[in-house]
Amino acid sequence: MAKRQNVKWLEEQGIGEEDEVTVCELFDQYVRQGREEGRREGMQEGRAEGEARRLVADIENAMKFFQVTLEKACEGLGTTVGKYEEAKRML
């Protein structure tokens, strides 16, 4: 199975069996791909954390400003206590 994954990856990189490729070139391509994947994952995590911070802040501000319970603040903002608690755990 690993061999098939490697062949698929080589094809995605535009490298054919007949091409001469050094181990260093392959390693460099693996490193570049890993960095790209890491950046994408980091951006996704950053967005999720930002959304969680915003949700928690909005709910807590609504509770304070309107002097309401967590449940009422969530209801007013169109979310649930469960989503608030999940967002709070992310932080």
N, C-alpha and C positions, 0 to 999 in steps of 0.2 A: 504493500500500500504506500509506503514512504517513497518508493521508487516512482510510482505513478504521480505522486504529488510533486516530486522533483521535476519530472518530465513536464508536467503541466506548468510549473513555475517557469521552466526554461522556455517553453513555448510562449508564455505570456510576456517574457522578456525579449522575445524575438530571436532567441538563440536556437539554432538547429543543431542536430547531431554532427553535421559536417563542419560546423564552425570550430575554430580553435579558440578555446577559452581557458585562461589560467585560473588556478584556484584563487588567486588574489582578486581577479576580476569578479569571480562569483561571490567571494566574501564581501567585496565592496558593494555589490548589488544587494546582497542579503541585508547588509547594514543599512543601506539607504532605504530599502523597503521597510525595515524595522522602525527606522526613525519616522518615516511617513505615517506608518500605522500608529505609532506612539503619539504623534502630534494629533492625529484625528481623534484618537481615544481621549487624549487630554482635553481637547476642545469640547468634546461631548460631555465629559465629566464637569468641565468648567461651566458649561451652559446649565447643566442639571443643578449644580450647586448654586448658581446665580438665581435660578428659578425658585429653588427651595428657600434661599435667603429672602427673596422678595415676598413669597407667600407667607413665611413666618412673620416678617416685619409688618406686612399688611394686616394680618389677623391680629397681631399684638397691638398695633396702633388702633385698630378698630375697637378692640376690647377696652383700651385705655380711654380713647376719645369719647366713645359712646357709653362707657360704663356698662358693658354687656358681658355675658358669659362667653366662654370659648365657643360653645355650641351656637349661640346667636351670631357671633362674629363670623364664624364659618358659613352659617346659613346666609348671612347678608352678603358675603363675598362669593357665594355660589360654589363652595367647596365643602369638604367633610372634615370632621375632627380627625379621622384616620389619615387623610392626606396631610393635614397639618402635622400630626405626630410623626409621620414618615419623613416629611421635610425637616422637621426639627432634629431627627436622628441623623440626617445627612450632614448636619453642621457640626 
